[in-house]
Amino acid sequence: MTGTPLTLYNSLTRTLEPFAPIDPHVVRIYTCGPTVYNYQHIGNMRAFLFADTLGRVIRWKGWPTKHVINITDVGHLTSDADAGDDKMEKAAAAQAKSIWDIAAHYTAAFKDDVARLNIEPPAEWTVATDHINEMIAFAQKIERDCYLIDGGLYFDTSKVPHYGALARATTDQGESRIDPVSSKRNAADFAIWRRSPPGEQRQMEWDSPWGKGAPGWHLECSVMSLKHLGHPFDIHTGGIDHREIHHPNEIAQNQAFCSCEDTGARIWMHNNFLVDRGGKMSKSTGEFLRLQTLVDAGFHPLAYRLMCLQAHYRSELEFTWDNLAAALTRLKRLVIALDALRGRDDGTLKGDAELYLARLEEAVADDLNTPRALTVLDELIADKKLSPTVRIGAIADFDAVLGLRLAELTRAEMRLRPGSATIDEGTIDVRIAERKQARIDKDFAASDAIRDSLAAAGVEVMDGDALGWDWKLGAS
């Protein structure tokens, strides 16, 4: 490839490494997808924004991608290890619905969030329950490294050299998140196949050589990634919480399957946590922040995308409403700036934006440094030595990587609109126009009356707003 070589941080080696695809014709990427027992909170969505940025950068650098994201609709317990209830079965029981209906509803909700955040859909969505036969066959091949207990078939992690290298956890203390299961040989051992308890019928269960039951969560990703991407493939992504248990278990299965030390993916990448000091980044409490929560509060989904891009994916990012509001303001400024450039665009090709594009490439080639790329974008927009035509063309390159839809976003789309608001935008615009005319006519009583009537409907008139936004909807 020409230009700045792409370097990525490999969690397995804890180092930055130059990237070159196994197959120069396609980069194969697997992302651990959601367990569809509930809506995804915004911390979950940061992982998919990170994976989307990775794919965008790779494609912008000239490599096609084959990206697979799985949908887990069975097998994930309320503990990330091997204790608790199946999340899907528990949700179905709580809502008195079919587990298949639960999966369909929350899968559709997740894909809707993906679209609203302008995350490009993967080449394939793979669904766990579509791969049960393959999981049983995979488990049979690695059965020599497993043992059977009352609860089902368990993988013996002592059979795999360097188990836990990804997590850097090589002792029982390092596996402190794993809950004890009776009869396990080692604390880190994990379920490959779980037998249904005697006398209990699950909504999702299948016959297997180890009894009727369901696959373990970790098995699913090994089977789906290797089936759809081959072995080995280029990059495996997920949240940093997967680095401690889920991904080490995937690696152990992959190594047992190939009877080698190949981990399945050449590079393992993890985004850091989104931190909310208010404690609403976990679904276990029943109260959590999801994308719709932000929309209902009047924030455009892409303001959240921009907030994530303003931090490096490997850094913790603190969520606050003030941080989100600042990101929304920055997004508005970008939209206004691009509108202004279009208004002055006469088709003149004055100046060369190659320096800015080179700096963009340097930023994102340095382990996806989007904060630096955003700074370069601001400088490009402000560079009056370049004609509007040149700047608009270069901004399109930036947005191919950043995914903010800058060429499409309008002021009307960006206006804050809490879910509680009942007044429609058309009425607001008419009233604002009437108020402007009243002020021109120096009829300040009429102007004030219109302002007060709008305020009663939850509309804040923004006189003198530096962004020229005219109005916003507050909580009414």
C-alpha angles and dihedrals in degrees: 000000000000125000127031112351114245115245123189133187111247111207089201094063097023089228140107109255133189110250125227121159122245088229112033090210097061139014111219116212131179123195124191104239133205131292099234101218094108142000116295116252119227091258088060090050092056088069092056092045088054092049090048091053090050091053093045092052093048092050092045087054088058106262121119114227137215105204123186125191119184129217112216109210098157141027104033110123126206086257116059086229125044110305137084132033128317105268093222096048090047093051092048091051093047093051095037090233137125112274088230090056090049091052093047094049097049093040089056091047091051093050089049090055089048090055094045091053090050091241108162110239116247124252087251137017106205120200121209097222090055089064105050095118091050090049092053091049091048091049091050090054093053095038090108087070094048138072134207124240132164091275094053142265115342131192116236104223092193088073092066120074115233095010110185095021090135091056092036085231112137101150136062088252088057089058094054092133091064114096117221118259119196115254096015112142096213132023092238097050113119140197121268094175126011119209117223108249115259112274093012126109118201123206088234115042136129138193115259139164087263096050136276111317145092138284124265117255095243093053092059097064094046091053097044097043095048094042096050101032105026129232118315107019129179113252137008117194136188145130119301090251088068090058093073104052117348099053096041087054091050089051092050091052092047092051092049090048095053095033087230140094094256107127096210096249125053092217128031115199130187134186119218127244129285102227124210114185088201089067097238098126095093128074092208092085092055090235116086142143115261129172092262088056089061092045091049088053089055102261122134111235091237090061086067090048090052091047089056093046090054089068127056110254092239092054125086110251120207116217117216129153088239091056090050092048090051090051090050091052091049090050090050091052090053091050092048092048092051091047089053092050091051089051090057097038111124097163094257114150100212120161132359125269095192092107090058092047090050090052090048089053092047090052100048093037087060095078094299098303097187096164089063091045090055091052090052090049091055090051092049093052092050095048104108091181086077120071119242090251092056093045093048090052092050092046088059089060092051091049092050084066100034098041097211096138090232093162091056107034116105132194090247091056091048098053116117112252119173115207090243093063115107102180115095126230094243092059091046092052092050092050092046090052090050090050092050091052090048090054091048088051089047089238092144094166090060090044092053092046091054091047091051093048090051091048089053088056091051097260118135113206107218104211111185094008107169089218092054092230095144097206146003135197116245128188106293 
